[in-house]
Amino acid sequence: MNTSITLQVGKCDNTKSLTEWLSYLETLHPQEIELGLERIQAVFQRQNLCQLGYKVIVVAGTNGKGSTIAMLESILLNAGYSVGSYTSPHLHHYNERVRIGGIDTDDASLCRALSRVEYARGNTSLSYFEFGTLAAFDIFSRHKLDVVLLEVGLGGRLDAVNIIDADISVITSIDIDHEDWLGNDREKIGFEKAGIMREGHTTICGERDVPESIRTMAKQTGAELLVLGEDFDIKRHGDEWDWIEHGKPTVTGLVKPALGAGCQYDNAATAVAVLQQLIDYPVDSFDIVEGLELVECPGRFEHSNDEINCVFDVAHNPASAAVLAETLSQEPISGQTRLVFGVMADKDIQQIVSFLSESATQWYLAAPNIPRAAEPAMVKDVCISNGISAEKLACFSSVQEAFLQARKDSTTNDRVVVCGSFYTVAEAMAQQL
């Protein structure tokens, strides 16, 4: 989608630190989220970038996007290929969003890329996410990459990442989230996610209950659609599993993904289905096994390694809360489960709490340090309306305070679970760094 337009050499701002750049980006656009491709497409054309990578894989979905990209990255790197990955949001540092060869991009490279985007945009207004997306594309274009993995930020059809024509599209799951932007039912949301499909290219769908809107879009677009549970599947043998294609074992003897939760088997199967389409970059079962054993994706049912058993999970919508509750039930403990919970006010808090209501013996409620966060007192009322007794609920002025108190109240037989938002997990994890 590049054009022949070239920029005259101009002076870019190389004086700002990354912190200064990110603060600047927050001031540029009146809305945190503004879906649409016209503005970012115009700037992208003016950048006149080289090819991002020989193969580009775009991943959309309600949940599982980051985990699927992490698995693909780990397996492909283990097989010896050069890989770039763009994901969001980050947990600790913005650098986590842009990775080359499995390594977070350094501050200097990000600052140079942001400076080049600033020069290219002229008077065009860009949101924080759009600006960062173009900076990631700039960085990828300056490396000789075999595969580039791009995570959709919100939806798909109108997301900034969708200015790139994917060689392979992936839709991991479909559920209700971001209703103000994507719609309030799975069919509408499926339509938005399906916007990443391209004519003549394959879309891998890791959703077993596929909305009809996705099937319709595949037919209208002329994309080949491969669906989990229909065209490929898993067959488990304890923790090990086989990848099944059209009812026949094709890749056997695979291991439990290191990311832990049961849903990761479906994400892993989706990743393997993608790998089967990368004919130019073959991987064998040893690459897949080692990649799944080594994969890391912070905040996905992640355990701490200290005297108190702490679990960090970025579950932040009803579907992911249901998965977290199921995973916790599959790992029973003799003591209490203390839940540090902070959630965004625009989420379906009632449903999230409903799924988690049986998972915790004590709740430690706090708001992460972001304007969108729900006030603990309001969350407490929601919990009580879900039948959780007031004696089990405590409100705190910060996530850090809630987390420290939960740890203080715990014995070695207990566990502390932190969830509700990426921001909640990040602030709690910061106490252990």
N, C-alpha and C positions, 0 to 999 in steps of 0.2 A: 504494500500500500504506500510505499515511498514515492515521491515525485522527483522531478528534475530540478525543483527549486533549490537554490543554494543561497546561503547567507554570506554577506560580506563579513570579513573578519572584523569583529568589534571587541570592545573591551569588556571582559566579564569581571564580576566582582569576586575576587579571591581573598577578600579580607575577613569575611564572616566565619565564625566557628560554626560547627554543626548545630549547636544549641541556639545560636543566633539565627541561623537559617530557619530552623523549625519554628521558632517564635515568630519570625517574619511571615512564614507561610500561613500561620493561624490568623493573621490580620488581613490577608489578601482578598478573601471572598466572603460575602455576607452570609452565606449558608454553609454549614458544615457538610451537608450532603446536597448535591444538585445533580440528578441523573440527566444524562444527555451526552452526545458525542461530538457535537459541532465544534465547540470551543477547543477541546483537547485534540480533535482531529486536525484542526487548523494549525495548532502549534506543532503537532507531530510532523506534519508535512514540511513545516519550516525548519525542523531539526535536520531533515535530510539524512537520516541515520542509515548505516549499513545494516545488513541482515542481523536480527537479534540472535538467531541460532539456526542450525540446519533444520531442526525440528522444533516446533513450538506446541506445547500442550497447555491448554487453558482449562482450569478446573473451577466449576461453580457448584453450588449446593447449599443447603441450609446448615448442615453439620458435616464434618469429616473432610473438609477441603484441605486444611492444614496437615492433617494426619496422612492423607493420601499423597500429598506432595512430598512430605517427609519420607515416606516409604519409597516413592519413585526416586527421589534424590539419593537416598542411601543405597538402593540397589544399583542404580546406574553408576554411581561413583565407585562402588565396589567392583563393578565390571570394567572400570577403567576409562569411562567416558567423561568428557568435560561438561559440567552442568551448571546452569544459572537458575536461581529460584527467587521468585518474588512473592511474598506472603504478607498478610496483615490480619489483625494488628500485631504489634510487638508486645513482649512482656516487660523487658527491662530496658532495652536500648533500641533506638530506631534502626541501627545498623542491622538488626536481625531480619529486617524486611528484605534486604537485598543480599543474596549469597552467591558467591562464585566458588565452585569446587567444595561446597559444604562449609565455607568460611564466611562469616559476616564481613560485609564491605567496610573498609576503614573510613574514618571521618574525612580524611583528605579527598578520597575518591568521591564520596557522596557530596562534599562541598563543591568540588569542581563540576560535577554533573548538575547540581542544583543551579549553579551559576550559569551554566550553558542553557538550561531551560529558561531561566530568567531572561537571558538575552534573546532567546528565540521567541518568547511569548509576546514581546512588545507590549501592547496595551490590552491583550486578551486576558480576561480574568480566569484564573484557575483555582479550584478548590485545593485544600491541603492534600487530599488523596490523589487528585489528578496531577498535581505538581510532582509528587513523589513517584507516581507511576511513570511519568516521562523521564524522570531522573534515572529510574531503574532501567528503562529501555536504553537510555544513553550509555549506561555502564555496560549492559550486555553487548551492545553493538561494538564495543571496544575490546572484546575478548572473542577468541575463536571458540565458540561453544557448539557442542554437538546437540544438546537438548536444552531448551529453556522452558521452565515450569512457571506458569502465571496463575495466581489465585485471584479470582473475581472478588472484589470487595463487597458488592451489594447487588443482588439480582443476577444480571448477566447481559440482557439485551442492551441496556443503556449504561452499563458500567464502563469505566475508563479503559479497563483491560481489553474490552471488546473491539477496540480499534484495530487490533491485531487479528489477522485471519489464522485461526488455529489449524495445525495439521491434524491434531486429534483433540476433540473436546470431551470433557468429563463432567458428568453431573452426579454428585455423590449421594445426595438425599434431598427429599422434598418435605418440608413441614412448614407450619405457620410461624413466621417471624418477619419483622420489618413490615408490618401490615400497612403502615402509612405510605410506603413506597411501592410495595409489591402486590398488594391485594390481600384479601382476608380469607382466601380458600386455596387449596392445593392446586387447583386447575389454573388459577390466575398466576400463582407463584411459579408453577411449572412452565407456563408460557414465557415468563421473564427469564427463567434459567435457560430455556431452550434457545434463547436468542444468540447463544455462542456457537450454535451449529453452523456448519458451512457445507455448501453443495459439494458432493463428491468426496467428502471426508467422513471419517468414522466418529461417532459419539458413543462413548462408554457410559452407561447409566448404572450406578451402584444403588439404585432405589428399587426394592422388590415390588412395591405397590406403585407402579408408574402412572402418573396422571395422564389422562387421555390427551391433554394439551401437548405433552411432549411427543407422543406418537404422531399426532397430527402435524406438529412442526417439522418432525423428521421427514414426513412425506412431502410436505410443501417445500421444504428446503432442498430436498434431494440428498440428505445425509443418511448414511448407514447407521442404524441404531442397534447397539448390542446391550442387552439388559441382563442384570444380575437375576438369577433364578430362572432365566429362560435360555439365554445363549451361553451363559457361563455360570458357575456356582462353586460352592465349596463342599467338601465331604470331610468331616472331622473324625479323627481317631485320637480321642483324648485331647491333648494340647496340639498334636500334629494335625495336618490337614492336607488334602489334595485339591488342586485346582481342576475343575471339571469343565470341559467344553463340549456342548451338545451331548451331555450325558456320559462322556467318556473321560476318565482321568488323563490329563495332559501333562501337568506338572505335579509330581508327587513328593511326599516326604517333607513338606514345608513345616516350619516351626511357628509357634505362637508369636505374634508380633510383640515386640518389646514394649509397645505402648500400653498394653495391659487390658483395657476394657473389652468386653465381648464383641462390641460393635466393630472392633478393629479387624476382625476376620473378614467382614464384608468389605471394609476399606482396603484390606490387603488383596482380596480377590479382585477388586476393581483395579488396583494398581497392576496386578499381574495381567489383567485383560488389556490394559494400556500397553504394557511391555510386549505383548504378542503382536501388536500393530506396528511396533518399531522394528521393521524388518532390517533396516540399515544398521541398527544397533542391537544385535542379538545379545541376550543374556541367558545363562544356563541356570539350572536349579540351585547350584552351589552359590552363584551370585545372589539369587533371591533369598536363600536361607540366611546367608551372612548379612545381607542388607536388612532383613527383617529383625535379625538378632541385634544389630547395631543401631537401628533407627532411633532417633531422639526427636521428640517434639514436646518442648516444655509445656507443662500445664495440662497434659492429657493423662488423667489419673496417675499423676507423678508422685511417688513416695519420697519422703525425705530420709536421710540416713543419720538419725540421731536417736537420743534416748526416748523421745516421744514420737509415736507413729503419726506422721502428718501426711495427708493426701491433698494434692492440689489439682483441681479440675476446673477448666474454664467453662463448664456447663452454664449456659446463659439464656436458654429458651426451654420451652416445655419438652421438646424431643430429647435434648441433651440431658435435661434433668431426669427424665425417665431412664435413660441409659445409665446415668450415674447411680440412681437408686438401685437399679438391678445389679450393677457391678458391686456395690457395697453389700448387698444381700448375699452375693456369692462369696464374699470374703468376711464371714462372721468373726467377731472378736468376743472375748469374755467380758470386757469392760464396756464403757460408754462411748458413744460416738458424739463428739462435740462439733457442731456445724457452725463455722464462721461464714456468714452469708451477707453479701452485698450485691445489689442488683440495680439495673437501670430502670428508671421510672416508666419508660416507654415499652417495657416488656410485659408479657402476660404473667404478672407476679402470682396471681391466684392459681394458675395452672402449674407453674413451677413449684410453688410451695406444696400444692396438692401431691405432686409426684414425690417430693422429698419428705413429706410429713411423717412417714414411718421410718425414715432413715436415721433420725437423730434423737438422742435423749435430751440434749440441751442445745439451744440455739443462741448464737452470739451475733447480734445484728449490728451492722455498721454500713455507712455509706462511703464508697471509695471517693477519692478527691477529684470529682468531675461533676460539672453542673447537671448532667443527665441522671445522676444517681438518685435513687429513691431514698427518702428519709426513713431512718430506722423505725420511728414511731408508726409510720404508715405501714411499713412491712409487718410490724408487730400486729397491727389490727388485721391484716390479711391472714397472718398465721392463726390468730385466734378464731377468725371466721372459718378456718379449715379444721377446727377442732383441736388445735394445739393449745395446751393449758398455759396460762400466763406465767406460771411458775417455771416453765421450761424456757422462757424467753427473756433475754437481757439485751438492752440497747447500749451502744458504745459510741463515743465521739469520733472514732477513727477505726479503720480496719486494723491498723497496727495494735491499737489498744485491745480490740476484740481478740485478735490472734494471740497476743501475749497472755491475756487472761485465760483463754481456752487452754493454752499450754500449761499455765500455772495450775489450773484445776485438774489436769490430767495425771493419771498414773501410767505405768508402763503397760497396763492392760487396756488402756483407752486408746482412742485415736481422734485426731483433730482433722476435720475435712473442711477445706476452704473452697468455696464455689460461688457462682452467681454472675461473674463477669471476669473478663481478662484483667480489668483494672483491679478488682478485688484480689485476684490471685497474685498479680504483680506486687501489690503493696504488702501482702503477707509474706511473699517470698523474699522481699527486700530485707525483712527482719533476720533472715538466715544467711544473707550474703556477707 
